[in-house]
Amino acid sequence: MADPETLVEVENLTRRFPRCEALGGISFQIRRGEIAGFLGPNGSGKTTTLCILAGVLAPTSGRVQVAGFDVTTHSLEVRRRIGYLPETVPLYPEMRVEEYLAYRGHLKGLRGARLAARLREVVEQCGLGDTSTRIIGNLSRGFRQRTGLADCLLHEPEVLLLDEPLAGLDPAQVHAARELLRGAGDGRAVLFSTHVLAEAEHLCHRALILNAGRLAASDSPARLVRAAARLYAELLAPPDLLAEAVESLPDAQDVRFDPLPDGWMSVSIRTGEADLRSPLAELAKTRQWPLRELRRDAKGFEEMFLRLTSRPALVQNPRKRKAG
C-alpha cells in the first residue's frame, strides 16, 4: 500500500455463490480518520463485503488490503488490526460484562496492567460503567451493542468493521451509538453498514452505496445530494432547436423534454453541482424564447438513495443462466 493513511483498499472485489453473484467488482478506499457508511438494499452485498474484509469469507477475485496486509495471504495480521462487530453480536449471555471483556482481552494478547487499563478505558468510552458487573443476558439490546463495541476497541485496532450497529435501537440508544462511532473514528478507519439513512447522512464522511453487488456511488452525503439536483424549466420554443441548444449547455446531463398541453415544453436537466439557471435564462433571452418557470430542485438524501438503488437486489451469476 503506497499511502500509509489508506487503511482499507478494495480493488475489483468479486464474490460468487452457486446461484448468484453477490459482488460484481467493487473498488473503494478508506483513509485513517474517515467514517464511511455502507448503504444499500437487503442483498446488495454489504455484509458480504464486511465478512471478506474481516477475513471471515474469501473473495472470489480481486485485491483486498487492510492496514497494508492482504486479507487472503495475511489473514492473521489483518485480524490483529481490525475490530469486527457482526450484526448479531456474539456475546456469552451467562457472563458478566467485565468478565466477558477480560476474557476477550486475553484472547487478543492483553495481559496484566495493560489489560486492566484498556478495560477501564473501553468501559468508560462505551458508557458501561453502571453495567460492568451485570450479566450480559439481562442487558438491553443497546447495552449489548455497547459491550460488543467495547470488545472491538479493546486492542486499539486501526480499522473498525461494524455490521448494522444501529439496528433495533431506540432513538436515545441510536444517539448514544452515533456519538460512540464518531469518537471511535479518531485515528482509525471506520466502515459500518446501516439502513438508517438519516444517521448515515449526518455521521459519515463518505457514503458507499451498494446496489446489485455494484458500487453505485461513493462520496460525501452532501456532494451526492448536490450531484442529484435537477433543473426544471418551461419554455415556448421549437422542440428541435430547444433540444439542440439545451443539450449543448456545459454540465447538462440526462436532459429530458416533455411537451405540455398548452404547447410549451418542459425541460428537466440533471446538473450535478453546477447551477445552470443563469445559462438557461440567458439562452432563452438570446433566442427570444418565452420562459415562464425556472427552478432548481435538490433531491434529499433519501430520494437520491432510492434513485441509485432502484434495480433488483442481486445480479444472477451469468455462469448459471440457462441458454436461450
VOPAGU-2260 file (C-alpha; in pm, 1 decimal, decimal comma):
REM VOPAGU-2260
SITE   aa  ch    i         X         Y         Z
SITE  MET   A    0       0,0       0,0       0,0
SITE  ALA   A    1     158,7     319,8    -118,7
SITE  ASP   A    2     -20,9     553,9     121,2
SITE  PRO   A    3       8,5     454,8     491,4
SITE  GLU   A    4    -301,0     663,6     567,7
SITE  THR   A    5    -513,7     439,3     344,4
SITE  LEU   A    6    -621,1     166,0     583,8
SITE  VAL   A    7    -875,6     -16,1     366,1
SITE  GLU   A    8    -813,8     -75,1      -2,8
SITE  VAL   A    9   -1051,9    -280,8    -216,8
SITE  GLU   A   10    -991,8    -330,8    -586,1
SITE  ASN   A   11   -1223,4    -517,1    -827,3
SITE  LEU   A   12   -1363,8    -734,8    -549,3
SITE  THR   A   13   -1599,6   -1012,4    -657,7
SITE  ARG   A   14   -1776,3   -1285,5    -465,0
SITE  ARG   A   15   -1984,9   -1550,4    -634,6
SITE  PHE   A   16   -2216,5   -1801,3    -474,9
SITE  PRO   A   17   -2367,9   -2102,1    -656,4
SITE  ARG   A   18   -2685,9   -1919,7    -757,4
SITE  CYS   A   19   -2585,5   -1555,9    -767,3
SITE  GLU   A   20   -2307,7   -1302,8    -789,5
SITE  ALA   A   21   -2313,1   -1109,7    -461,0
SITE  LEU   A   22   -2030,8    -869,7    -554,8
SITE  GLY   A   23   -1953,1    -777,4    -911,7
SITE  GLY   A   24   -1618,4    -597,3    -899,0
SITE  ILE   A   25   -1631,3    -313,4    -644,6
SITE  SER   A   26   -1341,6     -81,4    -560,7
SITE  PHE   A   27   -1300,8     174,9    -282,2
SITE  GLN   A   28   -1056,5     307,9     -22,3
SITE  ILE   A   29   -1097,4     430,4     335,7
SITE  ARG   A   30    -837,5     652,7     498,4
SITE  ARG   A   31    -736,7     694,9     860,6
SITE  GLY   A   32    -980,8     919,5    1046,1
SITE  GLU   A   33   -1260,1     855,4     795,2
SITE  ILE   A   34   -1603,8     720,6     887,8
SITE  ALA   A   35   -1765,1     551,2     589,5
SITE  GLY   A   36   -2120,9     425,8     577,2
SITE  PHE   A   37   -2215,5     118,7     374,6
SITE  LEU   A   38   -2567,8     167,2     239,0
SITE  GLY   A   39   -2783,1     -44,3      12,9
SITE  PRO   A   40   -3094,2    -261,9      -7,4
SITE  ASN   A   41   -3105,2    -605,2     152,2
SITE  GLY   A   42   -2895,2    -842,7     -54,6
SITE  SER   A   43   -2680,9    -570,1    -210,9
SITE  GLY   A   44   -2352,3    -711,0     -75,1
SITE  LYS   A   45   -2282,2    -504,3     236,6
SITE  THR   A   46   -2245,1    -792,4     482,2
SITE  THR   A   47   -2053,8    -999,6     224,7
SITE  THR   A   48   -1800,8    -718,9     183,5
SITE  LEU   A   49   -1758,9    -675,2     559,2
SITE  CYS   A   50   -1709,1   -1051,2     603,2
SITE  ILE   A   51   -1437,6   -1050,2     336,7
SITE  LEU   A   52   -1262,7    -751,9     496,2
SITE  ALA   A   53   -1277,1    -928,7     833,6
SITE  GLY   A   54   -1125,4   -1247,2     691,3
SITE  VAL   A   55   -1441,3   -1448,7     758,3
SITE  LEU   A   56   -1520,1   -1505,2     390,2
SITE  ALA   A   57   -1278,5   -1546,8      99,8
SITE  PRO   A   58   -1313,3   -1331,9    -211,9
SITE  THR   A   59   -1369,7   -1498,0    -546,1
SITE  SER   A   60   -1133,6   -1249,4    -710,8
SITE  GLY   A   61    -990,9    -903,8    -659,8
SITE  ARG   A   62    -746,8    -747,2    -416,9
SITE  VAL   A   63    -836,0    -654,0     -58,5
SITE  GLN   A   64    -589,4    -498,5     185,8
SITE  VAL   A   65    -641,5    -385,3     543,6
SITE  ALA   A   66    -368,6    -175,5     709,5
SITE  GLY   A   67    -132,6    -283,6     432,2
SITE  PHE   A   68    -195,3    -659,6     464,1
SITE  ASP   A   69    -374,3    -878,4     213,2
SITE  VAL   A   70    -680,6   -1043,0     368,3
SITE  THR   A   71    -615,2   -1369,0     182,7
SITE  THR   A   72    -243,4   -1419,2     234,3
SITE  HIS   A   73    -202,7   -1242,3     571,2
SITE  SER   A   74    -535,1   -1312,1     740,1
SITE  LEU   A   75    -395,9   -1323,2    1095,9
SITE  GLU   A   76    -218,7    -989,3    1054,9
SITE  VAL   A   77    -542,2    -837,0     926,4
SITE  ARG   A   78    -742,3    -973,9    1221,4
SITE  ARG   A   79    -496,0    -821,8    1467,4
SITE  ARG   A   80    -566,6    -481,0    1319,0
SITE  ILE   A   81    -944,0    -484,6    1295,1
SITE  GLY   A   82   -1236,9    -471,6    1530,9
SITE  TYR   A   83   -1527,3    -660,9    1374,2
SITE  LEU   A   84   -1885,0    -642,3    1502,3
SITE  PRO   A   85   -2133,2    -869,7    1320,0
SITE  GLU   A   86   -2499,8    -772,3    1302,1
SITE  THR   A   87   -2583,7   -1030,5    1570,0
SITE  VAL   A   88   -2335,0    -951,8    1847,4
SITE  PRO   A   89   -2164,7   -1280,8    1951,2
SITE  LEU   A   90   -2171,8   -1243,7    2330,1
SITE  TYR   A   91   -2179,5   -1501,3    2611,6
SITE  PRO   A   92   -2510,5   -1421,0    2785,3
SITE  GLU   A   93   -2418,0   -1604,9    3107,7
SITE  MET   A   94   -2105,2   -1392,2    3167,7
SITE  ARG   A   95   -2086,4   -1052,4    3332,1
SITE  VAL   A   96   -1974,8    -760,6    3117,4
SITE  GLU   A   97   -1637,3    -716,6    3288,3
SITE  GLU   A   98   -1571,3   -1092,6    3280,0
SITE  TYR   A   99   -1650,5   -1112,5    2911,7
SITE  LEU   A  100   -1428,8    -816,2    2823,2
SITE  ALA   A  101   -1140,6    -952,9    3030,8
SITE  TYR   A  102   -1175,0   -1290,0    2857,4
SITE  ARG   A  103   -1178,6   -1124,3    2515,5
SITE  GLY   A  104    -878,1    -914,8    2611,1
SITE  HIS   A  105    -680,5   -1228,9    2696,0
SITE  LEU   A  106    -768,4   -1377,0    2356,8
SITE  LYS   A  107    -630,1   -1062,3    2194,7
SITE  GLY   A  108    -299,8   -1087,7    2379,8
SITE  LEU   A  109    -358,5    -827,5    2652,2
SITE  ARG   A  110    -221,7    -905,5    2997,3
SITE  GLY   A  111    -166,8    -751,0    3340,0
SITE  ALA   A  112    -162,8    -374,3    3376,4
SITE  ARG   A  113    -215,9    -321,1    3004,9
SITE  LEU   A  114    -535,1    -527,9    3009,9
SITE  ALA   A  115    -663,7    -356,7    3324,1
SITE  ALA   A  116    -600,6     -12,9    3172,4
SITE  ARG   A  117    -774,9     -99,0    2848,1
SITE  LEU   A  118   -1073,6    -243,9    3034,1
SITE  ARG   A  119   -1117,2      79,7    3226,0
SITE  GLU   A  120   -1083,5     285,3    2909,9
SITE  VAL   A  121   -1335,0      96,0    2694,9
SITE  VAL   A  122   -1587,2      66,0    2978,9
SITE  GLU   A  123   -1578,4     444,1    3017,0
SITE  GLN   A  124   -1569,2     511,1    2643,0
SITE  CYS   A  125   -1872,8     289,6    2577,8
SITE  GLY   A  126   -2073,1     404,6    2879,0
SITE  LEU   A  127   -2071,0      65,7    3052,8
SITE  GLY   A  128   -1967,7     179,4    3399,8
SITE  ASP   A  129   -2306,5     111,4    3562,3
SITE  THR   A  130   -2347,8    -224,2    3388,7
SITE  SER   A  131   -1998,2    -371,8    3409,1
SITE  THR   A  132   -2097,7    -618,5    3682,9
SITE  ARG   A  133   -2430,0    -715,8    3526,7
SITE  ILE   A  134   -2498,7   -1041,2    3344,1
SITE  ILE   A  135   -2496,2    -982,9    2968,3
SITE  GLY   A  136   -2813,7   -1183,1    2912,0
SITE  ASN   A  137   -3004,9    -933,0    3125,7
SITE  LEU   A  138   -2892,5    -629,2    2928,0
SITE  SER   A  139   -3097,7    -437,9    2671,7
SITE  ARG   A  140   -3001,9    -458,0    2305,7
SITE  GLY   A  141   -2842,5    -115,5    2329,6
SITE  PHE   A  142   -2607,4    -218,6    2611,2
SITE  ARG   A  143   -2526,6    -544,6    2434,8
SITE  GLN   A  144   -2427,1    -337,0    2133,0
SITE  ARG   A  145   -2208,0    -122,7    2358,0
SITE  THR   A  146   -2046,6    -434,1    2504,0
SITE  GLY   A  147   -1972,3    -564,5    2155,5
SITE  LEU   A  148   -1822,9    -232,0    2054,0
SITE  ALA   A  149   -1611,0    -224,1    2371,3
SITE  ASP   A  150   -1477,6    -565,7    2271,9
SITE  CYS   A  151   -1392,7    -429,8    1925,1
SITE  LEU   A  152   -1198,2    -139,3    2076,8
SITE  LEU   A  153   -1004,4    -334,3    2340,5
SITE  HIS   A  154    -691,0    -398,6    2136,3
SITE  GLU   A  155    -693,4     -49,6    1979,1
SITE  PRO   A  156    -747,8    -163,9    1619,8
SITE  GLU   A  157    -670,8      59,3    1325,3
SITE  VAL   A  158    -990,8     -40,7    1144,7
SITE  LEU   A  159   -1346,5     -90,1    1274,7
SITE  LEU   A  160   -1589,4    -301,2    1069,3
SITE  LEU   A  161   -1942,9    -280,6    1206,6
SITE  ASP   A  162   -2245,8    -453,1    1055,7
SITE  GLU   A  163   -2572,8    -273,7    1136,9
SITE  PRO   A  164   -2457,4    -132,3    1474,9
SITE  LEU   A  165   -2769,7      89,9    1491,0
SITE  ALA   A  166   -3027,6    -180,0    1411,6
SITE  GLY   A  167   -3304,1    -228,3    1667,8
SITE  LEU   A  168   -3202,7      62,4    1889,8
SITE  ASP   A  169   -3444,9     319,0    2025,7
SITE  PRO   A  170   -3383,7     690,1    1948,7
SITE  ALA   A  171   -3185,5     750,5    2269,0
SITE  GLN   A  172   -2969,8     443,8    2203,5
SITE  VAL   A  173   -2915,7     549,4    1841,6
SITE  HIS   A  174   -2795,5     889,6    1961,4
SITE  ALA   A  175   -2552,6     726,1    2207,6
SITE  ALA   A  176   -2427,0     481,3    1943,2
SITE  ARG   A  177   -2376,5     765,7    1697,7
SITE  GLU   A  178   -2158,4     953,1    1946,2
SITE  LEU   A  179   -1962,3     633,9    2012,9
SITE  LEU   A  180   -1897,0     585,5    1642,4
SITE  ARG   A  181   -1794,7     946,7    1599,2
SITE  GLY   A  182   -1544,9     917,3    1884,2
SITE  ALA   A  183   -1422,2     579,0    1763,4
SITE  GLY   A  184   -1328,5     733,6    1428,3
SITE  ASP   A  185   -1043,8     936,7    1577,0
SITE  GLY   A  186    -719,0     800,0    1436,5
SITE  ARG   A  187    -870,5     492,5    1271,7
SITE  ALA   A  188   -1086,8     397,7     974,3
SITE  VAL   A  189   -1449,1     304,6    1042,3
SITE  LEU   A  190   -1675,2     121,9     796,8
SITE  PHE   A  191   -2027,0      44,7     913,2
SITE  SER   A  192   -2337,3     -75,0     734,1
SITE  THR   A  193   -2678,1      70,2     810,4
SITE  HIS   A  194   -3031,5     110,6     681,3
SITE  VAL   A  195   -3076,5     430,6     884,0
SITE  LEU   A  196   -3019,8     684,2     607,2
SITE  ALA   A  197   -3055,8     989,7     830,6
SITE  GLU   A  198   -2783,6     865,0    1063,0
SITE  ALA   A  199   -2551,3     789,5     773,3
SITE  GLU   A  200   -2613,2    1133,9     627,0
SITE  HIS   A  201   -2514,2    1309,7     949,8
SITE  LEU   A  202   -2238,4    1078,6    1068,7
SITE  CYS   A  203   -2043,4     966,8     762,3
SITE  HIS   A  204   -1763,2    1146,7     590,1
SITE  ARG   A  205   -1841,8     926,5     291,4
SITE  ALA   A  206   -2132,7     709,6     184,6
SITE  LEU   A  207   -2064,7     392,0     -12,5
SITE  ILE   A  208   -2390,6     295,0    -181,6
SITE  LEU   A  209   -2412,6     -64,7    -299,6
SITE  ASN   A  210   -2676,0    -196,0    -534,4
SITE  ALA   A  211   -2695,1    -533,8    -705,5
SITE  GLY   A  212   -2339,4    -610,3    -597,1
SITE  ARG   A  213   -2202,3    -295,3    -761,1
SITE  LEU   A  214   -2086,3      31,7    -611,8
SITE  ALA   A  215   -2347,9     282,6    -725,9
SITE  ALA   A  216   -2187,6     585,5    -558,6
SITE  SER   A  217   -1901,2     681,9    -328,2
SITE  ASP   A  218   -1882,0    1037,9    -197,6
SITE  SER   A  219   -1982,4    1257,1      92,7
SITE  PRO   A  220   -2359,1    1262,6     153,3
SITE  ALA   A  221   -2369,9    1636,4      81,6
SITE  ARG   A  222   -2196,2    1601,5    -254,8
SITE  LEU   A  223   -2415,8    1305,5    -350,6
SITE  VAL   A  224   -2725,2    1514,9    -281,2
SITE  ARG   A  225   -2589,9    1806,8    -483,7
SITE  ALA   A  226   -2495,6    1573,2    -769,3
SITE  ALA   A  227   -2856,9    1450,1    -789,6
SITE  ALA   A  228   -3000,6    1800,4    -824,6
SITE  ARG   A  229   -3216,2    1877,3   -1129,4
SITE  LEU   A  230   -3310,4    2199,1   -1305,0
SITE  TYR   A  231   -3670,4    2239,7   -1422,9
SITE  ALA   A  232   -3785,4    2494,0   -1679,6
SITE  GLU   A  233   -4083,4    2564,2   -1906,0
SITE  LEU   A  234   -4020,2    2739,5   -2237,8
SITE  LEU   A  235   -4210,5    2817,2   -2555,0
SITE  ALA   A  236   -3970,3    2709,9   -2831,3
SITE  PRO   A  237   -3941,5    2480,7   -3134,3
SITE  PRO   A  238   -3865,9    2133,3   -2987,7
SITE  ASP   A  239   -3573,5    2050,6   -3219,5
SITE  LEU   A  240   -3397,8    2383,9   -3168,5
SITE  LEU   A  241   -3463,0    2373,0   -2795,2
SITE  ALA   A  242   -3316,5    2023,4   -2762,4
SITE  GLU   A  243   -3005,2    2114,7   -2957,9
SITE  ALA   A  244   -2946,6    2432,7   -2757,3
SITE  VAL   A  245   -3008,6    2286,3   -2410,6
SITE  GLU   A  246   -2800,7    1973,6   -2467,0
SITE  SER   A  247   -2505,8    2193,0   -2566,0
SITE  LEU   A  248   -2500,6    2366,5   -2226,5
SITE  PRO   A  249   -2191,4    2278,9   -2019,4
SITE  ASP   A  250   -2258,1    2033,4   -1733,5
SITE  ALA   A  251   -2604,7    1941,1   -1867,6
SITE  GLN   A  252   -2671,0    1571,5   -1800,6
SITE  ASP   A  253   -2969,6    1342,8   -1850,1
SITE  VAL   A  254   -3175,1    1608,7   -2030,4
SITE  ARG   A  255   -3547,1    1530,9   -2066,4
SITE  PHE   A  256   -3808,1    1711,1   -2275,7
SITE  ASP   A  257   -4184,5    1679,6   -2235,7
SITE  PRO   A  258   -4445,0    1869,7   -2440,7
SITE  LEU   A  259   -4715,1    2034,3   -2230,3
SITE  PRO   A  260   -5083,8    2051,9   -2330,8
SITE  ASP   A  261   -5066,5    2427,6   -2397,3
SITE  GLY   A  262   -4779,0    2395,8   -2645,6
SITE  TRP   A  263   -4497,1    2485,2   -2406,6
SITE  MET   A  264   -4203,3    2249,9   -2343,5
SITE  SER   A  265   -4097,0    2119,6   -2005,1
SITE  VAL   A  266   -3722,3    2072,1   -1967,0
SITE  SER   A  267   -3555,1    1869,7   -1691,3
SITE  ILE   A  268   -3174,6    1865,7   -1656,9
SITE  ARG   A  269   -2955,7    1682,7   -1407,2
SITE  THR   A  270   -2693,0    1944,7   -1330,8
SITE  GLY   A  271   -2480,6    1784,1   -1062,0
SITE  GLU   A  272   -2312,1    2052,1    -853,8
SITE  ALA   A  273   -2337,2    2309,7   -1134,3
SITE  ASP   A  274   -2611,1    2573,8   -1132,1
SITE  LEU   A  275   -2741,7    2620,6   -1486,3
SITE  ARG   A  276   -3021,8    2863,4   -1404,8
SITE  SER   A  277   -2834,0    3168,6   -1534,8
SITE  PRO   A  278   -2702,3    2999,4   -1854,1
SITE  LEU   A  279   -3050,3    2865,7   -1936,5
SITE  ALA   A  280   -3214,4    3202,1   -1869,9
SITE  GLU   A  281   -2953,3    3372,2   -2088,7
SITE  LEU   A  282   -3012,5    3114,4   -2362,5
SITE  ALA   A  283   -3387,4    3182,9   -2357,4
SITE  LYS   A  284   -3327,5    3558,2   -2368,1
SITE  THR   A  285   -3083,0    3532,3   -2660,1
SITE  ARG   A  286   -3315,6    3307,5   -2862,9
SITE  GLN   A  287   -3621,1    3512,9   -2760,7
SITE  TRP   A  288   -3794,2    3207,0   -2623,2
SITE  PRO   A  289   -4051,5    3288,5   -2353,3
SITE  LEU   A  290   -3953,3    3137,2   -2016,1
SITE  ARG   A  291   -4223,5    3103,0   -1751,7
SITE  GLU   A  292   -4066,4    2872,1   -1494,0
SITE  LEU   A  293   -3709,9    2810,4   -1380,8
SITE  ARG   A  294   -3623,2    2628,9   -1058,9
SITE  ARG   A  295   -3352,5    2406,7    -918,6
SITE  ASP   A  296   -3477,2    2104,2    -726,6
SITE  ALA   A  297   -3217,9    1947,1    -496,0
SITE  LYS   A  298   -3324,9    1595,6    -405,0
SITE  GLY   A  299   -3292,7    1483,3     -46,4
SITE  PHE   A  300   -3052,6    1210,3      59,4
SITE  GLU   A  301   -3332,0     952,6      76,6
SITE  GLU   A  302   -3457,6    1037,6    -273,4
SITE  MET   A  303   -3103,2    1016,8    -408,4
SITE  PHE   A  304   -3055,1     677,4    -242,1
SITE  LEU   A  305   -3379,8     543,0    -387,9
SITE  ARG   A  306   -3283,7     662,6    -735,3
SITE  LEU   A  307   -2950,0     482,2    -717,2
SITE  THR   A  308   -3091,3     157,9    -578,4
SITE  SER   A  309   -3397,5     104,1    -793,5
SITE  ARG   A  310   -3263,0    -209,7    -967,5
SITE  PRO   A  311   -3302,9    -572,5    -844,0
SITE  ALA   A  312   -3109,7    -658,3    -527,8
SITE  LEU   A  313   -2899,3    -938,3    -675,0
SITE  VAL   A  314   -2737,9    -995,1   -1012,6
SITE  GLN   A  315   -2767,0   -1353,3   -1124,5
SITE  ASN   A  316   -2441,7   -1532,0   -1192,2
SITE  PRO   A  317   -2414,1   -1546,5   -1572,1
SITE  ARG   A  318   -2243,5   -1884,0   -1545,8
SITE  LYS   A  319   -2565,6   -2025,7   -1402,4
SITE  ARG   A  320   -2802,1   -1877,7   -1658,6
SITE  LYS   A  321   -2965,3   -2118,3   -1898,7
SITE  ALA   A  322   -2903,4   -2071,7   -2266,7
SITE  GLY   A  323   -3187,0   -1940,5   -2480,3
